[in-house]
């Protein structure tokens, strides 16, 4: 009888445990190998405790998931956690009623949270002027240069030495073309890599007011002589078949993985995909720069995304979110994520743990992204945080495509980015002053 009672008690305990488990909805935009990583993070956290269950759901590309979350919030069924790409940061910051500042949420939930433990360029980007951290750094990336070592060798180039300057890139592209390569270089995320990161890397303004971090009255500055010079050089390379445009966002990455294009500037978060799918030896190196520009190279800016906590949830749910954030920011989990994906180790402890493990020595080039970001920043290189930034990115794509297609001069296209971008910035400023 005693045994029977014990069995019933155990069964009841398991039943209560299952019933008491709090589900946390997490909407994200990660696909392929990075989607597998997100699912594994949730699975591992769920297995580490019994109170909470993280439910990751792919909701389309970054702009699509953000639109879906806004609609869901208005309908009263927003997710608990929303992954938002860096260009959506200013918009999320302005949506005060829809979000809960992550620093406040962590404190209220009784979790230790020290913003100073994060890489400064990462923490600073997601921190409001009053010093409050608003979102949780997650898949933070930066722009790096990838090249096909096998293609370099076949073209008579040193496979262990990537071009460090843009003149060297042009020379390497010419040799690759002469050796039969139809696509010497392509560019993914062209606005991010060739205008935004390019500006910070050369310590020149992308926009006024510290690239928007100093206020909503920022205005565009991408038609400077240096910007025009760079886009002119790329335009000339396109005419000679040295640079081949392969589309917007991350679409060009497939042409590198397939071996079609020998060089690409893109996200450090592309590393996991290239490592798994490229059938050739490849290398990573810092972004190229113009050696005659004073202060270059400086540092690159943050990319990727952060996790925003949505408003209107129960205290117990916020406790679950806080516990999950503590779990994924632990040095061990962060270091493993960094090695797997190429995204930055978001804390200094994770970077040091990775370095101590010998990973960077065993995998040359994997330290490029954190090294580019750990440098001291200036008022021109801390990051870019502008209102209506998603739409500004689209304008960058549209205007640069006009250049690559020979329909506009680089100066005309960059002037148009400034004019059209400033109209969106003015609209955002007015809307939020009223709000």
C-alpha positions as CSV (number, residue, x, y, z in Angstrom):
1,X,0.0,0.0,0.0
2,X,2.9,2.3,0.9
3,X,4.6,1.6,-2.4
4,X,1.4,2.3,-4.3
5,X,1.0,5.7,-2.5
6,X,4.6,6.6,-3.3
7,X,4.0,5.8,-7.0
8,X,0.9,8.0,-7.0
9,X,2.8,10.8,-5.3
10,X,5.6,10.7,-7.8
11,X,3.2,10.7,-10.7
12,X,1.3,13.6,-9.2
13,X,4.6,15.5,-8.7
14,X,5.5,15.0,-12.4
15,X,2.1,16.1,-13.4
16,X,2.3,19.2,-11.3
17,X,5.8,19.9,-12.7
18,X,4.5,19.6,-16.3
19,X,1.5,21.8,-15.5
20,X,3.6,24.4,-13.8
21,X,6.1,24.8,-16.7
22,X,5.9,28.4,-18.0
23,X,6.2,28.7,-21.8
24,X,8.2,31.6,-23.3
25,X,7.5,32.4,-26.9
26,X,10.7,33.5,-28.8
27,X,10.3,34.9,-32.3
28,X,13.5,34.9,-34.4
29,X,14.8,35.3,-38.0
30,X,17.6,32.7,-38.1
31,X,17.7,30.1,-40.8
32,X,19.9,27.1,-41.9
33,X,22.9,26.5,-39.6
34,X,22.1,29.5,-37.4
35,X,18.5,28.4,-37.1
36,X,19.8,25.0,-35.8
37,X,21.9,26.9,-33.3
38,X,18.9,28.9,-32.0
39,X,16.9,25.7,-31.6
40,X,19.8,24.0,-29.8
41,X,20.1,26.9,-27.3
42,X,16.4,26.6,-26.5
43,X,16.6,22.8,-26.2
44,X,19.7,22.9,-23.9
45,X,18.2,25.6,-21.7
46,X,14.9,23.6,-21.4
47,X,16.9,20.5,-20.4
48,X,18.8,22.4,-17.8
49,X,15.8,23.2,-15.6
50,X,12.1,22.3,-15.3
51,X,10.3,25.6,-14.6
52,X,10.4,27.2,-18.0
53,X,10.1,26.2,-21.7
54,X,11.6,28.4,-24.4
55,X,9.6,28.0,-27.6
56,X,11.6,29.4,-30.6
57,X,9.6,30.2,-33.8
58,X,11.0,31.4,-37.1
59,X,9.0,34.4,-38.2
60,X,10.6,35.4,-41.5
61,X,13.4,37.7,-42.3
62,X,14.3,40.5,-39.8
63,X,12.0,43.1,-41.2
64,X,9.1,40.6,-41.5
65,X,9.4,39.4,-37.9
66,X,9.5,43.0,-36.7
67,X,6.3,43.8,-38.6
68,X,4.6,40.7,-37.4
69,X,5.5,41.5,-33.7
70,X,4.1,45.0,-34.0
71,X,0.8,43.6,-35.3
72,X,0.8,40.9,-32.6
73,X,1.4,43.5,-29.9
74,X,-1.5,45.6,-31.1
75,X,-3.7,42.5,-31.1
76,X,-2.6,41.6,-27.6
77,X,-0.7,38.4,-28.4
78,X,3.0,39.5,-28.9
79,X,5.8,37.0,-28.2
80,X,7.7,37.3,-24.9
81,X,11.1,37.7,-26.8
82,X,11.6,39.3,-30.2
83,X,14.9,39.2,-32.1
84,X,15.4,42.5,-33.8
85,X,18.3,43.4,-36.2
86,X,20.5,46.3,-35.3
87,X,18.8,48.7,-37.8
88,X,15.5,48.3,-36.0
89,X,17.1,49.5,-32.7
90,X,16.0,53.2,-32.8
91,X,12.5,52.2,-33.8
92,X,12.3,49.8,-30.9
93,X,13.7,52.4,-28.5
94,X,11.0,54.8,-29.5
95,X,8.3,52.1,-28.9
96,X,8.4,52.6,-25.1
97,X,4.9,51.1,-24.4
98,X,5.7,47.9,-26.3
99,X,8.9,47.0,-24.6
100,X,10.4,46.4,-21.2
101,X,14.1,47.6,-20.8
102,X,16.2,44.5,-20.3
103,X,18.3,46.0,-17.5
104,X,15.1,46.7,-15.5
105,X,13.6,43.3,-16.2
106,X,16.7,41.5,-15.1
107,X,16.8,43.5,-11.9
108,X,13.1,42.9,-11.1
109,X,13.5,39.2,-11.8
110,X,16.4,39.0,-9.3
111,X,19.1,38.1,-11.9
112,X,22.6,39.5,-11.8
113,X,23.1,41.8,-14.8
114,X,26.2,43.9,-15.3
115,X,26.3,45.8,-18.6
116,X,30.1,46.5,-18.0
117,X,30.8,42.8,-18.5
118,X,29.8,43.1,-22.2
119,X,32.1,44.2,-25.0
120,X,31.8,48.0,-24.8
121,X,30.9,48.5,-28.5
122,X,28.1,45.9,-28.1
123,X,26.7,47.1,-24.8
124,X,26.9,50.8,-25.8
125,X,24.8,50.3,-28.9
126,X,21.8,48.9,-27.0
127,X,22.1,51.4,-24.2
128,X,19.9,54.5,-23.9
129,X,21.4,58.0,-23.3
130,X,20.4,57.6,-19.6
131,X,22.7,54.5,-19.3
132,X,19.9,52.0,-19.2
133,X,20.4,48.9,-21.3
134,X,17.3,48.4,-23.4
135,X,17.8,45.1,-25.2
136,X,19.8,42.0,-24.7
137,X,22.8,41.5,-27.0
138,X,22.4,38.2,-28.8
139,X,23.8,37.4,-32.3
140,X,26.1,40.4,-32.5
141,X,28.3,40.4,-35.6
142,X,30.5,42.7,-37.6
143,X,31.7,42.9,-41.2
144,X,34.7,40.9,-42.2
145,X,36.5,39.8,-45.5
146,X,36.4,36.2,-46.7
147,X,38.5,34.8,-49.5
148,X,38.9,31.5,-51.3
149,X,42.4,30.3,-50.6
150,X,42.3,27.7,-53.4
151,X,41.3,30.3,-55.9
152,X,44.1,32.6,-54.7
153,X,46.6,29.8,-55.2
154,X,45.3,29.0,-58.7
155,X,45.7,32.7,-59.6
156,X,49.3,32.9,-58.4
157,X,48.3,34.9,-55.2
158,X,49.6,34.1,-51.7
159,X,46.7,32.0,-50.2
160,X,47.9,32.9,-46.7
161,X,47.8,36.7,-47.3
162,X,44.5,38.5,-47.9
163,X,44.5,41.9,-49.5
164,X,44.5,44.5,-46.7
165,X,43.7,47.6,-48.8
166,X,41.2,48.4,-51.5
167,X,44.0,48.9,-54.1
168,X,45.2,45.4,-53.2
169,X,41.7,44.0,-53.6
170,X,41.5,45.4,-57.1
171,X,44.9,43.9,-58.0
172,X,43.9,40.5,-56.6
173,X,40.5,40.7,-58.5
174,X,42.4,41.4,-61.7
175,X,44.6,38.3,-61.2
176,X,41.6,36.1,-60.3
177,X,39.8,37.2,-63.5
178,X,42.9,36.6,-65.6
179,X,43.0,33.0,-64.1
180,X,39.5,32.4,-65.3
181,X,37.4,33.4,-62.3
182,X,34.1,35.0,-63.5
183,X,33.3,36.6,-60.2
184,X,36.5,37.8,-58.4
185,X,34.6,39.7,-55.7
186,X,31.0,40.3,-54.6
187,X,29.4,42.1,-51.6
188,X,26.7,41.0,-49.2
189,X,24.7,43.5,-47.2
190,X,26.2,46.2,-49.4
191,X,24.9,49.2,-47.5
192,X,26.2,47.8,-44.2
193,X,29.6,46.8,-45.5
194,X,30.3,49.5,-48.0
195,X,28.8,52.6,-46.4
196,X,28.1,52.0,-42.7
197,X,31.1,49.8,-41.7
198,X,33.2,51.6,-44.3
199,X,32.5,54.9,-42.5
200,X,33.4,53.7,-39.1
201,X,36.5,51.7,-40.3
202,X,37.8,55.0,-41.9
203,X,36.7,57.1,-38.9
204,X,34.4,59.3,-41.0
205,X,30.8,60.3,-40.3
206,X,27.9,58.2,-41.7
207,X,25.5,60.6,-40.2
208,X,25.6,63.6,-37.9
209,X,25.0,63.6,-34.1
210,X,27.4,60.7,-33.6
211,X,25.7,58.6,-36.3
212,X,22.4,59.1,-34.5
213,X,23.4,58.0,-31.1
214,X,23.4,61.6,-29.9
215,X,19.9,62.4,-30.9
216,X,17.0,62.0,-33.3
217,X,17.9,65.1,-35.3
218,X,20.7,63.3,-37.1
219,X,21.2,63.7,-40.9
220,X,23.0,61.6,-43.5
221,X,26.6,62.2,-44.5
222,X,27.4,59.5,-47.0
223,X,28.2,61.8,-50.0
224,X,31.6,62.8,-48.7
225,X,34.6,62.8,-51.0
226,X,35.8,59.5,-49.5
227,X,32.4,57.8,-49.9
228,X,32.2,59.0,-53.5
229,X,35.8,57.8,-54.2
230,X,35.1,54.4,-52.9
231,X,31.8,53.8,-54.8
232,X,33.5,55.1,-57.9
233,X,36.3,52.5,-57.5
234,X,33.7,49.8,-57.0
235,X,31.8,51.0,-60.1
236,X,34.9,50.9,-62.2
237,X,35.6,47.4,-60.9
238,X,32.0,46.4,-61.9
239,X,32.6,47.7,-65.4
240,X,35.7,45.6,-65.7
241,X,34.1,42.5,-64.4
242,X,36.2,42.5,-61.3
243,X,33.2,43.1,-59.0
244,X,30.0,41.3,-59.7
245,X,26.8,42.4,-57.9
246,X,24.8,39.3,-56.7
247,X,21.8,40.8,-54.9
248,X,20.7,42.3,-51.6
249,X,21.1,41.3,-48.0
250,X,22.9,37.9,-47.6
251,X,21.9,36.5,-51.0
252,X,25.5,36.9,-52.4
253,X,26.8,34.5,-49.7
254,X,25.7,31.5,-51.7
255,X,27.9,32.5,-54.6
256,X,31.0,32.5,-52.3
257,X,30.1,29.1,-50.7
258,X,29.6,27.6,-54.2
259,X,33.0,28.8,-55.2
260,X,31.6,31.1,-57.9
261,X,32.9,34.3,-56.3
262,X,36.4,34.3,-54.8
263,X,36.1,37.2,-52.3
264,X,33.2,38.7,-50.3
265,X,32.7,41.3,-47.6
266,X,29.9,40.1,-45.3
267,X,29.0,39.3,-41.7
268,X,31.2,37.4,-39.3
269,X,28.0,35.4,-38.7
270,X,28.5,33.8,-42.1
271,X,31.3,31.7,-40.7
272,X,29.2,28.7,-39.6
273,X,27.6,28.4,-43.0
274,X,31.0,28.7,-44.9
275,X,32.6,26.3,-42.5
276,X,29.9,23.7,-43.0
277,X,29.2,24.1,-46.8
278,X,32.3,25.4,-48.6
279,X,34.2,22.7,-50.4
280,X,37.5,24.7,-50.5
281,X,39.9,26.3,-48.0
282,X,38.9,29.8,-47.1
283,X,40.4,32.6,-45.0
284,X,39.0,35.5,-42.9
285,X,40.7,38.9,-42.6
286,X,39.9,42.4,-41.5
287,X,38.0,44.7,-43.9
288,X,40.2,46.4,-46.6
289,X,40.8,50.1,-46.1
290,X,42.4,53.1,-47.9
291,X,45.9,53.5,-46.4
292,X,46.1,57.2,-47.1
293,X,43.0,58.0,-44.9
294,X,44.1,59.4,-41.5
295,X,42.9,57.3,-38.6
296,X,42.1,54.2,-40.7
297,X,41.6,51.5,-39.8
298,X,39.5,52.4,-36.8
299,X,36.9,49.9,-35.7
300,X,33.9,48.3,-37.4
301,X,30.3,48.6,-36.2
302,X,27.9,46.2,-34.7
303,X,25.6,44.1,-36.9
304,X,23.4,41.1,-36.1
305,X,20.5,41.4,-33.7
306,X,19.5,41.7,-30.0
307,X,16.6,40.3,-28.0
308,X,13.8,42.7,-27.0
309,X,11.5,41.8,-24.1
310,X,7.9,42.7,-24.9
311,X,5.6,44.4,-22.5
312,X,2.4,43.1,-20.9
313,X,3.6,39.7,-19.7
314,X,3.2,38.0,-16.3
315,X,5.9,38.3,-13.6
316,X,6.6,34.6,-13.7
317,X,7.2,34.8,-17.4
318,X,9.7,37.6,-17.0
319,X,11.5,35.5,-14.4
320,X,11.8,32.8,-17.1
321,X,13.1,35.2,-19.7
322,X,15.7,36.6,-17.2
323,X,16.9,33.1,-16.4
324,X,17.2,32.2,-20.1
325,X,19.2,35.4,-20.7
326,X,21.5,34.6,-17.8
327,X,22.0,31.1,-19.3
328,X,22.8,32.2,-22.8
329,X,25.3,34.9,-21.7
330,X,27.3,32.6,-19.5
331,X,31.0,32.5,-20.7
332,X,30.7,28.7,-21.6
333,X,27.6,29.0,-23.7
334,X,28.8,32.3,-25.3
335,X,32.1,30.8,-26.2
336,X,30.6,27.7,-27.7
337,X,28.1,29.9,-29.7
338,X,30.9,32.1,-31.0
339,X,32.9,29.1,-32.2
340,X,29.9,27.6,-33.8
341,X,28.5,30.6,-35.6
342,X,31.2,33.3,-36.0
343,X,29.0,35.8,-34.1
344,X,30.9,37.8,-31.5
345,X,31.4,36.5,-27.9
346,X,29.3,39.3,-26.4
347,X,31.1,39.4,-23.0
348,X,34.8,39.9,-22.3
349,X,34.8,36.7,-20.2
350,X,33.6,34.7,-23.2
351,X,36.3,36.2,-25.4
352,X,39.0,35.4,-22.9
353,X,37.7,31.9,-22.4
354,X,37.8,31.3,-26.2
355,X,41.3,32.8,-26.4
356,X,42.5,30.7,-23.5
357,X,41.2,27.5,-25.1
358,X,43.6,28.0,-28.0
359,X,40.7,28.2,-30.5
360,X,42.0,31.3,-32.3
361,X,45.4,29.8,-32.8
362,X,43.9,26.6,-34.1
363,X,41.5,28.5,-36.4
364,X,43.4,31.5,-37.8
365,X,41.1,34.4,-38.7
366,X,38.3,33.6,-36.2
367,X,39.6,36.4,-33.9
368,X,39.2,39.0,-36.7
369,X,35.6,40.0,-35.7
370,X,36.2,40.4,-31.9
371,X,39.5,42.2,-32.5
372,X,37.9,44.7,-34.9
373,X,35.2,45.4,-32.3
374,X,37.3,45.5,-29.1
375,X,39.3,48.5,-30.3
376,X,38.5,51.9,-28.7
377,X,35.7,53.7,-30.4
378,X,35.3,57.3,-31.4
379,X,32.3,59.5,-31.8
380,X,32.2,58.5,-35.5
381,X,32.6,54.8,-34.9
382,X,30.5,53.8,-31.9
383,X,27.7,52.5,-34.1
384,X,24.8,53.8,-36.2
385,X,21.4,54.3,-34.7
386,X,18.9,56.0,-36.9
387,X,15.1,56.2,-37.1
388,X,13.4,54.6,-40.1
389,X,16.7,52.8,-40.6
390,X,15.1,49.7,-42.2
391,X,13.8,52.0,-45.0
392,X,17.1,53.8,-45.3
393,X,18.8,50.4,-45.9
394,X,16.4,49.8,-48.8
395,X,17.3,53.3,-50.2
396,X,21.0,52.4,-50.0
397,X,20.3,49.2,-52.0
398,X,18.1,50.9,-54.6
399,X,20.7,53.7,-55.2
400,X,23.7,51.5,-55.3
401,X,22.0,49.2,-57.8
402,X,21.6,52.2,-60.1
403,X,25.4,52.6,-59.9
404,X,26.2,49.0,-60.6
405,X,23.7,49.1,-63.5
406,X,25.3,52.1,-65.0
407,X,22.2,54.3,-64.6
408,X,23.6,56.8,-62.1
409,X,27.0,58.2,-61.2
410,X,28.3,57.4,-57.7
411,X,27.9,61.0,-56.7
412,X,24.3,61.2,-58.0
413,X,23.4,58.0,-56.1
414,X,25.1,59.0,-52.8
415,X,23.4,62.5,-53.0
416,X,20.1,60.7,-53.5
417,X,20.7,58.5,-50.5
418,X,21.4,61.6,-48.4
419,X,18.3,63.4,-49.7
420,X,15.9,60.5,-49.4
421,X,17.4,59.4,-46.1
422,X,17.1,62.8,-44.5
423,X,13.4,63.0,-45.5
424,X,12.9,59.7,-43.5
425,X,14.9,61.0,-40.6
426,X,12.9,64.2,-40.4
427,X,9.7,62.2,-40.5
428,X,10.9,60.0,-37.7
429,X,12.0,63.0,-35.6
430,X,8.7,64.8,-36.0
431,X,6.6,61.6,-35.2
432,X,8.5,60.9,-32.0
433,X,8.5,64.5,-30.8
434,X,4.7,64.4,-31.0
435,X,4.7,61.1,-29.2
